[in-house]
């Protein structure tokens, strides 16, 4: 999950629409805008710019009597369903800071068993969970961790490890599949402690699935080799597993099979698993004991947290298998992009492994920002052709690409409507180009 800022001028005004006899006002894009400007591949290294202040205002969509909104901005937009809300309403609670909330305690045991770890801790957010892991593994100010240069922890968590924990980070290059070159990774490890010139290497962080690289799943062989490298040099391995369960489904293995190669993990409940809030941090018992102290220091100690922990229980016990539907829907849209004639989009179907799709816009007359604007509008003649107005929300990504994320709020029918809207926008683009030419 990720990436939380926007200039207000980028916030679009979406239609009011009537659905099931209820009039609802939709605010889209919220106060978050994933506007990245990062390198797409190493061949783009000369173009790298981590922050892009460019972009244009999202214009007012056309008015339509009936509008379907397909929100592909992120899997963080999911909302708890009836079963989850009922579990929250009926949850037994207590004071979690005192260790007396039975629902939290049960959730933590479920997570620890599922991940093959000794213990687990319920934490408000993934960013806090990753920070706690860094603070526990890197116990002295000035210690160092090694992270991927395109990792969420490095790019999107505001440098909290430096701000709050006094931990230095050095980066290894993330490859297109989210892995890192092991020789380069090993070269980043400091030697000669306590030489006064250098920080002390303590931790290697990996991300699975890899967000920026398009939801890529880290191969088990890679994780095994990273763990062997860490053991050789006395380092720990932490996994930012915000979307770990997507990797579990994609590989067809258990979470414990993946996590046997790491010391600790952070797993979000509030993305594809559908909980409204919460992350699980898991690891050895002594690690979690220290993590409890760090959570309290960071303001993450909650009281009757069983109300939200109950949602987390539903997430882990009932929502994992359905992630395959998100993966299938993402592939459906990717295949549709490939079939556009002439070919306006470039997508590597083999790289669409989970619920995140990243594709390039090849047509110079339609840049990613304009494409996303048009997808979010109800265009002239659209209702007549599609049968209803459709607003598909997605974000311009880095380079010349667009990012779309599938989740439990998007059905196969929604995906087909998004395909038809994409084809409609592409056709309009070509017609406008031909008129100009």
Backbone torsions as a table, in degrees:
resi	resn	phi	psi	omega
1	UNK	NA	NA	NA
2	UNK	NA	99.9	151.9
3	UNK	82.1	83.1	-157.6
4	UNK	-118.9	39.9	-178.9
5	UNK	-141.3	150.9	179.6
6	UNK	-155.7	143.7	168.8
7	UNK	-72.8	135.6	-178.5
8	UNK	-54.7	-24.6	-177.6
9	UNK	-67.6	-14.5	178.9
10	UNK	-87.3	-4.7	-175.4
11	UNK	-80.0	120.7	-178.8
12	UNK	-81.6	160.5	173.4
13	UNK	-107.2	112.0	-177.9
14	UNK	-94.2	163.5	-177.4
15	UNK	-63.4	154.9	161.5
16	UNK	-87.3	139.6	-177.8
17	UNK	-141.1	158.6	-179.2
18	UNK	-103.3	122.5	177.5
19	UNK	-139.4	129.2	-178.4
20	UNK	52.3	40.4	176.4
21	UNK	64.1	17.4	175.9
22	UNK	-118.1	136.0	176.2
23	UNK	-94.7	122.3	-177.2
24	UNK	-122.3	141.5	176.1
25	UNK	-101.7	118.1	-178.1
26	UNK	-99.0	128.3	169.1
27	UNK	-104.3	114.1	-178.5
28	UNK	-104.2	159.0	-177.1
29	UNK	67.1	-4.5	172.3
30	UNK	47.0	-135.6	175.7
31	UNK	-113.3	22.9	-178.0
32	UNK	-125.4	137.8	178.1
33	UNK	-142.4	115.7	-179.4
34	UNK	-85.1	89.8	-176.7
35	UNK	-114.5	86.4	-173.5
36	UNK	-95.0	149.8	170.2
37	UNK	-135.5	81.5	-176.7
38	UNK	-120.6	170.8	179.6
39	UNK	-74.6	136.0	179.3
40	UNK	-78.0	-44.2	174.4
41	UNK	-141.6	173.8	-179.3
42	UNK	-66.2	-20.0	175.6
43	UNK	-69.9	-16.3	178.4
44	UNK	-94.2	10.6	-171.6
45	UNK	-56.5	-33.7	-179.3
46	UNK	-68.2	-16.8	-178.1
47	UNK	-97.3	0.2	-169.9
48	UNK	-60.3	132.8	172.2
49	UNK	-149.3	115.6	-173.4
50	UNK	-70.2	-29.0	-176.1
51	UNK	-131.1	128.5	-177.8
52	UNK	-117.8	115.9	-179.5
53	UNK	-87.4	0.0	-179.0
54	UNK	-77.1	-170.3	-179.0
55	UNK	117.9	166.3	-177.8
56	UNK	-126.8	162.7	-179.5
57	UNK	-67.8	136.1	172.7
58	UNK	-71.5	121.8	-173.0
59	UNK	-83.0	167.0	-178.4
60	UNK	-65.9	122.7	177.5
61	UNK	-66.7	158.3	176.8
62	UNK	-68.6	155.6	179.9
63	UNK	-80.8	141.3	176.6
64	UNK	-148.3	149.4	-178.1
65	UNK	-68.7	-39.5	-179.3
66	UNK	-130.6	123.9	-176.7
67	UNK	-127.0	127.8	172.3
68	UNK	-96.2	129.0	178.0
69	UNK	-107.0	120.9	176.7
70	UNK	-110.8	103.6	-170.9
71	UNK	-94.6	101.6	-179.4
72	UNK	-108.0	21.0	-178.7
73	UNK	-65.1	-43.2	-178.4
74	UNK	-168.7	159.2	172.5
75	UNK	-80.1	4.7	174.0
76	UNK	-80.4	-8.4	-177.0
77	UNK	-87.8	1.9	-178.7
78	UNK	-62.3	153.7	179.6
79	UNK	-126.3	145.1	-179.4
80	UNK	-65.4	139.0	178.4
81	UNK	-87.2	-172.3	-173.4
82	UNK	-63.4	-42.0	-179.4
83	UNK	-63.5	-43.4	-179.5
84	UNK	-67.1	-41.8	179.1
85	UNK	-65.1	-36.4	178.2
86	UNK	-65.8	-41.6	178.2
87	UNK	-62.1	-38.5	178.5
88	UNK	-65.6	-42.6	-177.3
89	UNK	-66.0	-31.8	-174.6
90	UNK	-99.0	4.3	-173.6
91	UNK	-63.7	137.8	171.1
92	UNK	-80.7	133.9	-173.1
93	UNK	-129.2	164.9	175.0
94	UNK	-161.5	-170.4	-178.9
95	UNK	-87.0	107.2	-175.7
96	UNK	-69.8	-32.7	177.9
97	UNK	-60.8	-30.9	175.7
98	UNK	-87.7	2.5	180.0
99	UNK	74.7	21.9	-170.7
100	UNK	-111.5	12.0	177.3
101	UNK	-91.0	110.2	-174.4
102	UNK	-65.6	-32.3	-179.4
103	UNK	-71.7	-40.7	175.3
104	UNK	-62.1	-45.7	-178.9
105	UNK	-60.9	-39.0	178.7
106	UNK	-67.7	-42.5	177.0
107	UNK	-59.0	-43.7	-178.5
108	UNK	-63.9	-37.8	177.6
109	UNK	-69.2	-41.6	177.5
110	UNK	-57.6	-46.7	-178.2
111	UNK	-64.9	-46.5	-178.9
112	UNK	-59.1	-45.4	179.3
113	UNK	-64.2	-43.3	-178.5
114	UNK	-64.5	-36.7	-176.3
115	UNK	-88.5	-6.4	-177.9
116	UNK	70.9	29.8	-179.1
117	UNK	-110.6	161.7	-179.9
118	UNK	-70.5	-35.5	-175.0
119	UNK	-154.1	164.7	178.7
120	UNK	-144.9	160.0	-177.2
121	UNK	-135.7	132.9	176.8
122	UNK	-83.8	123.5	-173.9
123	UNK	-126.7	145.5	-176.7
124	UNK	-59.8	-42.0	-172.6
125	UNK	-139.0	161.1	176.9
126	UNK	-68.2	-37.3	178.6
127	UNK	-62.3	-44.3	177.3
128	UNK	-64.2	-40.7	-179.0
129	UNK	-61.5	-46.1	177.1
130	UNK	-62.4	-40.9	180.0
131	UNK	-63.7	-42.7	177.8
132	UNK	-59.6	-43.4	179.3
133	UNK	-59.4	-44.2	178.5
134	UNK	-62.5	-43.5	-178.4
135	UNK	-63.1	-37.2	-178.6
136	UNK	-76.7	-43.0	-179.9
137	UNK	-69.3	-38.0	-178.0
138	UNK	-104.8	89.5	-165.6
139	UNK	-81.8	-17.1	-178.2
140	UNK	-115.6	139.5	174.6
141	UNK	-58.6	135.6	-177.2
142	UNK	95.2	-7.0	171.2
143	UNK	-64.7	165.2	-174.1
144	UNK	-130.0	142.2	172.0
145	UNK	-118.4	154.5	178.1
146	UNK	-109.2	123.6	-177.2
147	UNK	-130.2	159.2	173.4
148	UNK	-69.1	143.7	-176.3
149	UNK	-69.8	-17.5	176.4
150	UNK	-112.1	21.7	-178.2
151	UNK	-78.9	152.4	177.3
152	UNK	-60.9	-42.3	-177.7
153	UNK	-60.3	-36.0	-178.3
154	UNK	-82.0	-39.1	-172.3
155	UNK	-89.9	-41.9	-162.6
156	UNK	-115.3	8.3	-178.3
157	UNK	-113.1	27.8	169.6
158	UNK	59.0	22.1	-179.4
159	UNK	61.4	32.8	-177.1
160	UNK	-59.5	-30.7	179.3
161	UNK	-62.7	-32.7	176.2
162	UNK	-83.9	-44.6	-177.8
163	UNK	-59.1	-47.4	-167.2
164	UNK	-107.8	-28.7	-175.9
165	UNK	-107.1	-11.6	-178.6
166	UNK	68.1	29.3	-178.4
167	UNK	-103.6	127.8	178.8
168	UNK	-83.6	147.6	176.7
169	UNK	-124.6	145.7	170.5
170	UNK	-125.5	152.5	-171.3
171	UNK	-114.2	147.2	167.6
172	UNK	-114.1	150.0	-174.5
173	UNK	-70.7	124.4	172.3
174	UNK	-77.8	127.5	175.9
175	UNK	-82.2	174.1	-173.5
176	UNK	-62.7	-24.5	179.5
177	UNK	-94.3	10.6	177.5
178	UNK	88.8	-11.3	178.8
179	UNK	-79.1	-178.5	175.1
180	UNK	-132.0	151.1	175.2
181	UNK	-67.6	122.9	-173.4
182	UNK	-67.6	-33.2	177.0
183	UNK	-65.3	-43.8	177.5
184	UNK	-65.1	-41.2	178.9
185	UNK	-59.0	-44.8	-179.8
186	UNK	-65.9	-32.7	-179.7
187	UNK	-67.7	-18.0	-179.8
188	UNK	-82.0	-12.4	-177.3
189	UNK	-75.0	128.2	179.8
190	UNK	-80.0	146.4	177.7
191	UNK	-127.9	162.2	173.9
192	UNK	91.4	11.5	176.6
193	UNK	-56.4	135.6	12.6
194	UNK	-100.3	46.4	172.5
195	UNK	-50.6	128.0	-172.6
196	UNK	-70.6	-7.5	-175.2
197	UNK	-86.1	-21.1	-166.9
198	UNK	-124.9	152.6	170.3
199	UNK	-71.2	170.3	-179.9
200	UNK	-103.8	122.9	178.5
201	UNK	-68.8	129.0	-177.9
202	UNK	-126.6	-29.8	-163.4
203	UNK	-148.0	141.5	169.3
204	UNK	-114.6	130.5	179.6
205	UNK	-112.7	132.9	174.8
206	UNK	-122.3	161.2	-178.1
207	UNK	-127.3	126.8	-173.8
208	UNK	-148.2	113.5	0.4
209	UNK	-74.8	163.4	-177.0
210	UNK	-89.9	115.2	-172.5
211	UNK	-62.1	-62.3	-173.1
212	UNK	-62.2	-33.2	-179.2
213	UNK	-85.1	17.3	169.2
214	UNK	89.9	36.9	177.0
215	UNK	70.2	29.2	-178.0
216	UNK	-71.9	144.3	-179.1
217	UNK	-95.6	127.1	179.2
218	UNK	-72.1	129.2	178.9
219	UNK	-64.1	145.2	179.1
220	UNK	-61.6	-35.5	179.5
221	UNK	-62.3	-40.5	177.6
222	UNK	-62.6	-45.3	-179.4
223	UNK	-63.7	-37.9	177.9
224	UNK	-62.2	-41.6	-179.0
225	UNK	-71.5	-35.4	175.9
226	UNK	-64.2	-42.4	179.9
227	UNK	-64.3	-41.2	178.1
228	UNK	-61.8	-39.9	178.4
229	UNK	-65.0	-42.8	179.1
230	UNK	-64.5	-44.2	179.3
231	UNK	-61.9	-38.6	-179.9
232	UNK	-59.7	-35.6	-174.7
233	UNK	-109.4	8.9	176.2
234	UNK	72.3	32.3	178.8
235	UNK	-105.3	164.0	173.6
236	UNK	-102.5	159.5	177.4
237	UNK	-121.0	123.2	174.5
238	UNK	-114.2	135.6	176.9
239	UNK	-106.6	121.3	165.2
240	UNK	-77.5	93.5	-177.3
241	UNK	-103.3	45.9	-179.7
242	UNK	-48.8	-41.3	178.9
243	UNK	-116.5	38.2	-179.5
244	UNK	-56.5	-39.3	-175.2
245	UNK	-68.7	-23.8	171.4
246	UNK	-66.5	-38.3	176.4
247	UNK	-66.2	-39.2	178.0
248	UNK	-57.6	-48.2	-178.9
249	UNK	-67.3	-42.0	-178.0
250	UNK	-64.9	-38.1	-178.5
251	UNK	-85.6	-19.6	-177.5
252	UNK	70.1	33.2	178.8
253	UNK	-125.4	176.6	176.7
254	UNK	-86.5	161.0	175.1
255	UNK	-59.9	-38.5	-179.8
256	UNK	-63.5	-33.4	177.9
257	UNK	-62.1	-38.3	178.4
258	UNK	-74.4	-44.4	-170.1
259	UNK	-81.0	-5.2	174.0
260	UNK	-62.3	-17.7	-179.1
261	UNK	-95.6	4.7	179.1
262	UNK	-126.1	161.6	174.8
263	UNK	-88.8	-36.9	-177.2
264	UNK	-142.7	163.1	179.8
265	UNK	-150.6	150.7	172.1
266	UNK	-120.9	123.8	-176.0
267	UNK	-125.7	121.9	-179.7
268	UNK	-78.9	139.5	174.0
269	UNK	-97.4	-12.4	-167.0
270	UNK	-102.4	13.8	176.4
271	UNK	-105.4	-116.4	-177.4
272	UNK	-63.3	-19.6	179.5
273	UNK	-79.4	-10.7	164.8
274	UNK	86.4	0.2	177.8
275	UNK	-72.0	153.3	-179.1
276	UNK	-74.5	-20.7	-176.8
277	UNK	-165.6	154.1	168.8
278	UNK	119.0	147.8	178.8
279	UNK	-141.6	147.0	176.1
280	UNK	-105.9	127.7	173.2
281	UNK	-107.9	127.3	-175.2
282	UNK	-134.3	152.9	179.5
283	UNK	173.1	-162.3	177.3
284	UNK	-61.8	157.6	-175.8
285	UNK	-61.1	-42.1	-179.7
286	UNK	-68.3	-32.5	175.2
287	UNK	-62.2	-47.3	-178.8
288	UNK	-65.9	-34.7	176.8
289	UNK	-59.5	-43.6	177.0
290	UNK	-70.4	-34.8	-179.6
291	UNK	-63.1	-35.0	178.0
292	UNK	-59.2	-41.7	178.9
293	UNK	-65.3	-43.2	179.5
294	UNK	-65.2	-40.8	178.5
295	UNK	-58.3	-43.5	179.4
296	UNK	-62.8	-42.8	-179.2
297	UNK	-64.1	-31.5	-178.8
298	UNK	-87.8	2.4	178.4
299	UNK	85.3	16.7	-176.6
300	UNK	-96.3	4.5	176.6
301	UNK	-76.3	117.8	-177.1
302	UNK	-110.0	159.5	-176.8
303	UNK	-93.9	-99.4	-177.8
304	UNK	-78.8	65.2	-172.6
305	UNK	-79.4	-3.9	179.6
306	UNK	-59.3	-24.8	179.1
307	UNK	-61.0	-40.6	178.2
308	UNK	-90.5	-27.0	176.5
309	UNK	-64.2	-30.8	178.0
310	UNK	-60.7	-37.0	175.7
311	UNK	-64.6	-39.2	178.2
312	UNK	-62.5	-36.1	176.8
313	UNK	-62.4	-44.2	177.5
314	UNK	-61.7	-40.0	179.8
315	UNK	-57.9	-51.4	-174.9
316	UNK	-73.3	-34.1	-174.2
317	UNK	-88.9	-25.3	-171.5
318	UNK	-127.6	-11.3	-170.9
319	UNK	-108.0	-4.3	-174.1
320	UNK	-71.9	-47.4	-175.0
321	UNK	-61.6	-32.1	-177.1
322	UNK	-70.3	-10.8	179.0
323	UNK	-60.4	-25.8	178.9
324	UNK	-60.1	-33.5	178.0
325	UNK	-62.2	-38.9	178.1
326	UNK	-64.5	-42.2	178.8
327	UNK	-62.5	-43.1	-179.9
328	UNK	-64.8	-41.1	179.2
329	UNK	-64.5	-39.6	177.8
330	UNK	-62.1	-41.7	178.7
331	UNK	-66.7	-37.1	177.8
332	UNK	-58.7	-46.4	179.7
333	UNK	-66.8	-39.6	179.8
334	UNK	-61.5	-42.8	179.0
335	UNK	-63.4	-37.1	178.6
336	UNK	-64.8	-37.8	176.5
337	UNK	-60.4	-38.2	-178.2
338	UNK	-68.3	-26.3	-174.4
339	UNK	-89.6	-2.8	178.6
340	UNK	-61.7	133.5	177.7
341	UNK	-125.5	124.0	-5.6
342	UNK	-67.5	166.3	-172.6
343	UNK	-74.4	106.4	-179.3
344	UNK	-92.8	-18.0	-172.8
345	UNK	-126.6	153.1	178.7
346	UNK	-123.4	119.6	-180.0
347	UNK	-139.9	136.4	176.3
348	UNK	-92.8	101.2	-174.9
349	UNK	-62.0	-33.1	-179.6
350	UNK	-65.9	-22.9	-179.1
351	UNK	-86.9	-6.1	178.6
352	UNK	-87.6	85.8	-172.9
353	UNK	-98.4	-25.5	-176.5
354	UNK	-135.0	-134.1	-171.7
355	UNK	-98.0	-1.2	-178.9
356	UNK	-104.2	129.6	178.1
357	UNK	-120.1	128.6	174.2
358	UNK	-123.1	128.0	-179.5
359	UNK	-139.8	156.0	-179.3
360	UNK	-99.9	147.5	174.4
361	UNK	-96.6	116.6	-174.0
362	UNK	-89.9	-22.8	-175.6
363	UNK	-78.5	116.3	-179.2
364	UNK	-58.6	-27.3	-178.6
365	UNK	-77.4	-3.2	-177.3
366	UNK	-138.5	89.8	179.8
367	UNK	-79.2	165.8	-175.4
368	UNK	-57.4	-38.2	-179.9
369	UNK	-65.3	-45.4	179.8
370	UNK	-66.2	-39.4	178.5
371	UNK	-60.4	-45.9	179.8
372	UNK	-65.8	-35.8	176.3
373	UNK	-61.4	-47.1	-177.3
374	UNK	-67.2	-37.2	178.2
375	UNK	-65.0	-28.3	-178.8
376	UNK	-87.2	-6.2	179.4
377	UNK	-99.9	162.0	168.8
378	UNK	-102.5	106.6	-171.8
379	UNK	-80.3	163.3	179.5
380	UNK	-63.1	130.2	179.3
381	UNK	82.6	-0.1	-175.4
382	UNK	-69.7	-44.4	-178.4
383	UNK	-60.3	-39.7	-179.5
384	UNK	-64.9	-38.1	-175.8
385	UNK	-83.5	-40.5	-175.2
386	UNK	-97.2	-13.2	-178.7
387	UNK	90.3	-12.1	176.9
388	UNK	-166.8	160.9	173.9
389	UNK	-77.6	139.9	-178.1
390	UNK	-130.9	126.7	174.6
391	UNK	-113.1	114.5	179.3
392	UNK	-106.3	119.0	-175.2
393	UNK	-100.8	123.0	175.5
394	UNK	-150.6	173.6	-172.7
395	UNK	-118.6	142.3	165.1
396	UNK	-61.3	135.5	-179.8
397	UNK	-106.8	-159.1	-177.6
398	UNK	-83.2	167.1	-178.0
399	UNK	62.0	-125.8	-179.8
400	UNK	-117.9	36.4	-170.2
401	UNK	-117.2	168.1	178.1
402	UNK	-126.4	146.4	179.4
403	UNK	-119.8	133.1	176.2
404	UNK	-134.9	142.3	-175.1
405	UNK	-130.4	128.9	179.5
406	UNK	-95.2	152.5	-175.0
407	UNK	-159.5	-177.3	-172.7
408	UNK	-67.1	-15.2	177.4
409	UNK	-83.1	-2.5	-176.6
410	UNK	-117.0	114.7	-178.5
411	UNK	-87.9	167.6	172.3
412	UNK	-57.4	-35.7	177.3
413	UNK	-64.6	-42.9	176.1
414	UNK	-59.3	-41.0	-179.5
415	UNK	-63.0	-41.2	178.0
416	UNK	-65.1	-37.1	176.5
417	UNK	-66.5	-36.6	176.7
418	UNK	-65.1	-36.9	176.2
419	UNK	-62.4	-47.8	-179.2
420	UNK	-63.5	-36.9	178.0
421	UNK	-67.1	-41.9	177.9
422	UNK	-60.0	-43.4	179.6
423	UNK	-65.7	-38.2	177.4
424	UNK	-62.6	-46.6	-179.5
425	UNK	-64.9	-42.0	179.5
426	UNK	-62.2	-41.9	179.9
427	UNK	-65.4	-42.3	176.5
428	UNK	-59.8	-41.9	-179.7
429	UNK	-59.9	-46.2	-179.3
430	UNK	-65.5	-40.3	178.2
431	UNK	-63.2	-42.7	178.1
432	UNK	-64.6	-37.2	178.6
433	UNK	-65.3	-43.2	-179.6
434	UNK	-63.8	-37.1	178.7
435	UNK	-66.0	-39.2	178.6
436	UNK	-67.5	-38.8	-179.3
437	UNK	-71.9	NA	NA
